[in-house]
Amino acid sequence: MLNIPARTARLCDGSLTRREWLQIGGCGLLGLSLPTFFAQQARAEKSPTNGGRGWGKTKSVIFIFLQGGPPHLDLWDPKPDAPDNIRGPFKKIPTNVSGIEISETQPRLARCADKYTLIRSVSYTPKGLFNHTAAHYQMLTGYTPDRVSPSGQLEPPSPKDYPNIGCNVTRLKPPEVPMLPFVMLPRPMQESNVVGKAGTAGFLGRAFDPYYMYQDPNGVIKTDDLALRPDLTMARFKNRAELRDLVKQSMESIDRQVAGFALDEYYQKAFNLILSGRAKRAFDLNEEPANLRDKYGRHTFGQSLLLARRLIEAGSRFVQVNWPAVANGNPLADAWDCHAGILKPVKELHGPKLDSGISSLVEDMHDRGMLKDTLVLAIGEFGRSPRMGVSTSGNGNAPDGRDHWPYCYTALVTGGGIPGGRVYGKSDQHGSAPVDSPVHPIELLATIYHALGIDPATEVLNDLNQPRPLVDAKPVLGLFS
């Protein structure tokens, strides 16, 4: 089912909690949260006017988070002239753009290279241990974590955390139609027993959390939460709204407490989300032609990307598609964390799924004209070590495995004013370090904000009420046409 978190914190002025008000008001929709969610959105500050290359070119974002660390040399940045234990077992193949070559594990992406840009110079030097979850946190919030356990694992998600970029985006740029603003699917990020770190609104408050979908889009999607319950007819629904109005009129003290929040307007938005059926229809992948679903791939990742396209079409502002396997899971069961035996999973499991899913999404969105105002970014928290069989993060690695490598890796980006058919930046002869135009991951977050018309320097108050920028970085303006 769709999981829409409950919100239990009191309003900022100490007035009634959302649960208390909705209990009084009589109709709690979608986890007793949407009216206050819309109220908080309306009070959000507007981003300062900025400008420049690429400013405001996009309206929505699909963030494809390849948690686990895909091997850039075996996918998008092959090094055929390097020694055997660096270049790996895969050959390079030409793309449909002269001079751009990628790995033979990505034949379909090779045929649509004119529609995306590869950034081969993503790079950062980690502070302390660079385990998956710490890297997730930086990649998705723009900040480094302040507490890591001796094992290298982070603490679970906390109300003190910095917000996921999608939470900031939907706070500052709420959807223009009654639609789920930020959807994360098919599951939260996870490393071992740390689930969802960097995937919440943190100190912004749970009203800005994403809508989590704990379902496999390759199966049957249940959308009960996005429709009226069978026992709640339209007449009963309207009666509840009328009862709420009656209670509000007759209870002056409550009326005073909610004055200034214009809750009627936000309840109406919540009602509209249910009544329009927009979200419910977006989740119905059966509306898509069978051959198109086949093209994306009849697997969790492929169908998640197809669903992301439908959600953006329906009006969602931000969709984050996570690689469905646990970040440090078993590579033979779909995880990217290939510390051993990299040949089989990249050739037979991950590689084909990545290839079919992303190539189909790029071509599908291009054909529909959606890349004009939707930015698509595919990236992991880091790459994999150029040299196989060595330890770079304290992990044991077999001769045919690659360890974590944040010092140089590749991202794929397109849409929202970013053209296709290009390579931005360059790695050295072993894919170990940038030699041209290095890009820090948080600069990519700044680029997303910039493309949406949000100044990355926009200040937000953290859990200690201290002003902090959305990200302390400049956008990569060279990516834009």
N, C-alpha and C positions, 0 to 999 in steps of 0.2 A: 504494500500500500504506500501511498504518498505520506511521508512523515512531515507534519507541519508543527514545529515545536511550540509548546505552551509558553506563554509569557507571564511571569509572575512578579516581576519587579514593579514597585510603585512608580507613578509618574514623577517627573523631576521636581514638581512642587509639593510632593508628599500627599497628593490627593488619592482617591480610590484606586486600587489596583484594577487592572483590566478584568481579572476574573470577578472581582467584586462588582464592578460596574455592569458587566455583561450578565451576571446573575440577577442583578436588579432590573436591568433592561430587558432581559427575557430571551435573547437570541444570540448565542455564541457560535459564530461561524468559523470554520477552519481553525480549530484549536483556540478559540477565544482570543483572536489576536488581530484580525485584519483591520477593524476600525481604528484601533490605536496605531497600527502600522501605518495607515494612510495619514493619520494625524501627524505622526512624527515626520513623515516625508514632507508634508506641507510646511512644517516649521523649519525644514533643513535650509541652511544658508545656500545662496547661489554662488557658483564659482565665479571668481573674478574674470572679467573679460581679458582674453589673451589674444593670440593670433599667431601668424606665421605659417610656414609650410605644413600642410596636413591638418591644421587646426579645424576641429569640428567636422571632419570629413565622414565620420561614421556615427551611426545611431545605436548600434548594438554590437555585441561581442560574443563570439564563441571561443572559449578558452579550453583548448584540448590539453589536459595535463597528463603527461605520460609518466606518471609516478613510477619510480623504480630505477630510473636512469637508463634510457635506451643507449646502445652503443653507436655513437655517431660515425665511427669509421666503417661500421658494417651496414649502415643505412644511407646516410646522406653526404658523407665526406670521405670517400674511399681514398686510400693511399697505395696505389698499385705498385709503386716503385720502392716502397719501404721494405725492410726485412720481413721474413715470414711471420715472426712472432709479433709483428705490429700490423701488417696489412690484413692479416686474417685470411680465411679460406675463400672469401668471396671476390668475384671479379667486378670491375667497373663496367657500366654500360652507358651509351650515349642517351641523352634526353632529346626531346623535340626542340630544344634550344641549342644552337651551335655553341660548343665550348663548355657546356655544363654536363657533367657526368655524375652519376650516383651509383649505388651498389646494385648488383643484379637481384638483390632481395626485394627491390622496389620497381618492378617493371611497369606497373600502371602509373605510378607517380612520374616515371620517366616520360610517359606519353603526354603528360599535361603540365610539364615544367614551365610552359609559357604563362601559366596562370598563378604562379606563386613565387615568392622569394625565399631563398635559403640564406640564413644568417649563420655563417660558419665560424664566427668569432665570439660567441657567447662565452664569458669568462668571469670568474671571481676567485679570490683566495679566501677560503673559509676561516672563520674565527673559531679556533678550538676544533672539536670533533665535527666532522661533516657527515653525520649520519643522515638518513633519508628525511626524517621528520624535521630536523633543524633546517635542512635545505628546502623542504616544503614551505616552512614558515617564511623564510626570506623570499622565495619565489612568488608567494601568493599574498603577502602583506607588505613587502618592501622593507621589512625590519628584521634584524637578527634576534633570535630568542635570547632571553636573559637568564634562563635557568635550564640546565641540562643535568640529568642524573649521572652518577658515575658510570652507568652502563652505556651512556651515550644517548639514551632515550630522553625525550622531553617529557614534561608533565602533561597530563591531559588538558584539553581545552579549558580556558579560564576566562571569566568576565574581564580580566585585566589584559587579555590578548589584544594585539592590533588587529583591525578588521581585515578580512579577505577583500581583495580588490573589488569583487562583485558587490559586496555590501556597501562599500563607499560609493560605487557607481550608481546603484539604485537609490541610495539616499539623496544623492545630488542630481540624479537624472531619472526620476521615477517614470514608469511607462506612461504612454499617452493614451492607452486604452485599458479597460478592465482586464488585466492579465497578471499572472505570476511574474514578479519583476526579476527574480534571480532563482534559477533552478540549478541544482547540482545533482548529477546522475552519473552512473547508475548506483553509486554508493559513495560515502565520504572517503577521504584519503585515510590510509592506515599503514603504520609500520608496527609490527608485532602487536602489542596490546594498546598502543596509542592510536586512538581513532578520532579523526576529525580535527586534529590540530591544524590551524591556519584555514579552517573551513567555516568559521563562524564570524559573527559581527563583533565579537569581543566587547570592548568597552562602549561601542555604539548602542548596545542593548539588543536583546533577542528579537525585537520587532524587525530588525534588519537582517536576521539570519536568512540564509537561502532556504528554499523549499527542497528538502532532501527527498530523493526518490529511491527507496530501498526495493527496487524491482529490477528484473532483467527485461529490458525492452525487446529482447529476442523471444520472450514468452508472452503470456497474456497480461496486459497491463490493467490493473484495477483502478478505477477513477471514482470510487464512491465518495471520496472526500470533496470532489469537485462538482457534486450534483446534490439536489435535494434528496433527502432520505425518502424511501418509498412511502413511509408513513407520514411524511410532511408534505401535504398538498400545497398548492399555490395559495389557496384560501387560508390555510393555517399559517403559512409563512407571512402573509399580509396581516393576519390577525396579531401575530407576535410583534410585528413592527408597530401596529397601532397601539398595542398594549404598552410597548416601550414608550411611545409618545405620551400616552396617558399618565404613566408613572412619572415621567419627567415633568409634566405639567403640574402634577399634584404634590411633588416633593421639592419644595423650594430650596432646601439645603443641598440636595444633590445637584439641582440646576446650577447653583452658585459654584459648586466644585468643578463642574465640567464647562462652565462658561469660559469662552476664549479658545476652546479647543474645537468648536464647530463639529461636534461628534456626529451630528446628523449627516453632514457631508461625507464623512468617512464611513459611516454605516452604509450609506447609499453606494459608495464605491465597493464595499464588501458584498452587498447584495448584488450589484451589477456583475461582479466576478462570477458569482454562482449562476445568476439568471441568464447571462449572455451565453453560457455554455462554451465560451471561447477556449478556456483552458482544457475542459474535458475533451473537446474535439481535437485539440492539438496533440493529445496523448494517444489518439487512435491511429496507430500505424497501419491499420487495415484499410485506411483510406488511400494508402499509397499503392501504386501498381506493383504486382508481385515481382516483375522483372527489375524494377528499381530497387526493391528491398534485396533482391538477390545480388545486385551490383554492389551495394554497400557491404554485403556480406551478412549471411545469416548467423551472426555471432553477436555477443553482447556489445562489443566495441562498435561494430558497424551500425547496428540498429540504434545505439545511443547517439551516434552522429546524425543519423537520419531524424531522430526525435529532436535533436538540438535544432536542426534546420526548421522543423515544424513549429517549435516553440518560438523561435525568432520571428517566423512569419506571422504567428498569432499575436505578437506584440511584446514578448519577453525582452527585457533590456540586456540581460547577461545570462549566458548558459555556460556552466563549467562541466565538461565531460572528463571524468577521471578514467585513466586506464583501469579496467575492472579488477585486476589482480592486486593483492596486497603488495606494497612497495618492496618489501624484503622477502617475498614469498618464493615458492619453488619455481624456477625457470621452466621446468618441464610441465608446469600447470599454468603457464601464461604470464609469469612475472618477468620483468625486465632485469632483475638482479642476478645477472649471469656471472657469478664468480667461478663457475665451472661449466664445461660442456656447452659453449656458446653456439656451436654450429647448428645442432638440431633445432633448438627453439627459435632462433632467428630465421632459419631457413624454412621451417615447417609450421611454426606456430605464430609467434609475434609478427614476424616480417610480413607474411601474407595478410594478416588481419589489419595491420597498420596501413599496408599498401592499398587494400580494397576500400577501407573506410575513408581515409583522408582523400584519396584520389576521387572517390565518388562524391564526397562532400564538396570539394573544390569545383568539380565539373558541374554538379547539380546547381550549386549556388551561382556559378557563372552563367549557366544557361537561363536561370530565372532572373538574372539581373540583380541578385541580392548582394554581390560583392561590392557594389557601388557604395553601399552604406552599412555593411557589416564587416567588421574586422575579425579574422580568424587567425589564432595563434596556436601552434602545436609545439610543445617544449616539455622537457623533463626537468627535474630538480638539479641534475648534473648529467654528464656523459659517462663514458667508461674509459678506463685507462688505455692509452695507446699500446703499451707493452702488455702482453698477456702473461699470466703466471706470476705477477708481482703483487705485493701488498702496498697499497697507497692510503688505506684508511684503517689499518689494523685488522682487516679481515683476511682469512685464509683464501688463497686463490689457486686453482688448479692450472696446469700449463695451458689449458684451452679456455681459461676464464679471464674476464676483465673486471677490475676493481672500480670503485667510485673515482670520478675525475671531474672536478668542477673548473679546472683551469682552462679548458677549451672544449666546447661542444656546439651542437647545431640546433637551430630552431627553424621552423617553417612558418611563414606568415604571408597573408594575402588579404586583400579587400580593404575597405575603409580608406582609400586613397593610396594604398601601397600596391604598386604594380607587380606583375608577374614577369617571369623570364629573366630573373637576375640572381646573382649571388652577391650578398653584402658581406664584406669582411673576408678574411682569409686566414687559414691556419697554417702552421709550419709543415715541413715535409713529413712529420710523424703524427700530425693532428693533436699535438700536445700543448700548443700555445698559439694565441693569435699573433700574426705578423702584420696585420692591417685591420684598422677600425674595430678594436675590441668593444664589446657591448656587455655591460653588466646586466644581470637579470632585472634589477630594479629600474634600469633605464628602459627596459621593455614595458614595465608597468607604467612608467611616466609617459611612454609613447601611447599606450592605450588611453590614459586619461586625456592626453593632448588631442588625440584623434576624436574623442567624444566631446571636445570643447570644454574640458575641465582642466583648470590650471593645476599641475601636479604639486605646486607650492601651496595650494589651498590648505588652510590650517584646520585641524580637528583637535578637540581636547581629549587627552588620554585619560586613563583611570585615575590619575592624580590631578586632573584638571589642568594639565600642562599643555600648552599649544604645540602641536607637531604638524609638519607638512604631511600630506597624503603619502608622498615619497620624497626623499631628499636626493633627487636626481633630475637630470634634464632628458627630454625626449630625444630619440634618435631621428632627427629630422631628415637625415640622408635616406631613410627608408621610403619616404614619400615621393611621389612623382611630381 
